[in-house]
Amino acid sequence: MDMQQAPAMEIPAHGEVRFQPGGNHVMLSGQDKPLKAGEQFPLTLEFEKAGKVEVQIKVESADTQIGHNAHSGHQAAINGG
């Protein structure tokens, strides 16, 4: 599996995009401390027309992710909820 950065993602009106391990996901870098399973934190997404939307992120252990093999060396997977 080859990862590629997408500068933008089109979401149709009233549509949705799911972010999950092995599929579309957000990769975070430059954190002050490692993420730990069970933690939650806000993340602000910015949309071209809808503006800024804050979502709550729940950190889950990569061990609990089914079919999660693209980032098997990472300590945690990020899922918005």
C-alpha positions as CSV (number, residue, x, y, z in Angstrom):
1,M,0.0,0.0,0.0
2,D,1.4,3.4,-1.0
3,M,0.3,6.5,0.8
4,Q,-0.1,9.8,-1.0
5,Q,-0.8,13.2,0.4
6,A,-4.0,14.7,-0.8
7,P,-4.0,18.6,-0.8
8,A,-7.8,18.6,-0.8
9,M,-10.7,16.1,-0.6
10,E,-14.0,16.8,-2.3
11,I,-17.1,16.1,-0.2
12,P,-20.5,16.4,-1.9
13,A,-23.2,18.5,-0.3
14,H,-24.8,16.5,2.5
15,G,-22.2,13.8,1.9
16,E,-19.6,12.3,4.2
17,V,-16.1,11.0,4.2
18,R,-14.9,8.4,6.8
19,F,-11.4,8.5,8.1
20,Q,-10.1,5.1,9.3
21,P,-6.9,3.1,9.4
22,G,-6.1,1.6,6.0
23,G,-8.3,4.1,4.3
24,N,-8.5,7.9,4.3
25,H,-6.8,9.2,7.4
26,V,-5.2,12.3,8.9
27,M,-1.6,12.0,9.8
28,L,-0.5,14.3,12.7
29,S,3.1,15.3,13.2
30,G,5.0,17.6,15.5
31,Q,3.1,16.7,18.7
32,D,4.8,17.6,22.0
33,K,4.1,14.2,23.5
34,P,3.1,10.7,22.1
35,L,-0.6,9.9,21.8
36,K,-1.9,7.4,24.2
37,A,-4.9,5.1,23.7
38,G,-8.0,6.4,25.5
39,E,-7.0,10.1,25.2
40,Q,-9.4,12.5,23.4
41,F,-8.6,15.9,22.0
42,P,-10.3,18.5,19.7
43,L,-9.1,18.9,16.1
44,T,-10.2,21.7,13.8
45,L,-10.9,20.8,10.1
46,E,-11.1,23.7,7.6
47,F,-13.5,23.4,4.7
48,E,-13.6,25.7,1.6
49,K,-17.3,26.5,2.0
50,A,-18.3,25.4,5.5
51,G,-15.3,27.1,7.2
52,K,-13.8,25.6,10.4
53,V,-15.4,22.6,12.1
54,E,-14.1,21.2,15.3
55,V,-14.3,17.4,15.8
56,Q,-13.4,15.3,18.8
57,I,-10.7,12.8,18.2
58,K,-10.5,9.5,20.2
59,V,-7.1,7.8,20.3
60,E,-7.3,4.0,19.9
61,S,-4.6,1.4,20.2
62,A,-3.4,0.2,16.8
63,D,-3.7,-3.3,18.3
64,T,-7.5,-2.9,18.3
65,Q,-7.8,-1.9,14.7
66,I,-9.0,-4.7,12.4
67,G,-7.1,-4.9,9.1
68,H,-4.8,-2.1,10.2
69,N,-1.4,-3.1,8.6
70,A,-0.3,0.0,6.7
71,H,1.0,1.6,9.9
72,S,1.8,-1.4,12.1
73,G,4.8,0.3,13.6
74,H,2.7,3.3,14.9
75,Q,1.6,3.3,18.5
76,A,-1.9,4.7,18.0
77,A,-4.6,5.2,15.4
78,I,-6.7,8.3,15.2
79,N,-10.4,8.1,14.6
80,G,-12.7,11.1,14.6
81,G,-16.0,10.7,16.3
